[in-house]
């Protein structure tokens, strides 16, 4: 019980990409050397998590520059040479997004080899993350579909093919990242859940959805200040998500305005509770982590609680991220002992 895990990403070693800035370019130009360097970074990410005592580990997304575009780079129908600067997450901030120019198709598995490699280098349970359908369509310019639900459903089918391959390659948990679920609350009900259920159809691996308030960048921190003392986004979507086919829901809790009682709305889903804040360099003490986990136990049994990070740790310094991994595992251990 209280198995620990992370949202997904970890900082990259300085020899692979510059530390801290999001979407930093690769530092190695040679294709073969870059591929080797990414694999080395995956081994370190696995080792850092194992050393800290994390139970369900990820590859730290070391092979991807961007959590959405990294998957899309190998999907047909998207023109990466035609990037447009568009407002995303309801215009919260702007990003250079590639353009959808034709029907979406996956000519070959995208991350199966990454999963096989990670699987071969850890004996722990392995999680792999993919962007979710709604967040994908919100992070693309569209010159083809002209309709978000239709485009999202095509992506959901492609994601399902990919997820089946990742499961076969040895992933124990397949997580879909959907920060857009905290932005488009009505769309979650109108078409979001249907695309999510399509993405996870027929999988026997554990499936998860990660819904957060974003990395600790200025646009997100400013947005959070407008949300009032009690953040109500999860309360609006969780009752619908509770009816979906997904097994686990990953939410942000540490240093947030999220009331712990939203966990009550998730029915019998596993709950990945964010007890590590990724928007600050201040490292939580194990005692602080334990206190937060204890709060959640009033809302779900320990078997369904998985202490986790609020979001990806890619924009943090590596030393900070490693210290936070340790605090996460140590805090969970304290609570486990109490039980
Ligand atoms: Zn996140």
Boltz pocket constraint, residues with backbone or C-beta under 6 A from the ligand:
constraints:
  - pocket:
      binder: B
      contacts: [[A, 7], [A, 179], [A, 210], [A, 211], [A, 212], [A, 213], [A, 214], [A, 215], [A, 310], [A, 311], [A, 312]]
      max_distance: 6.0
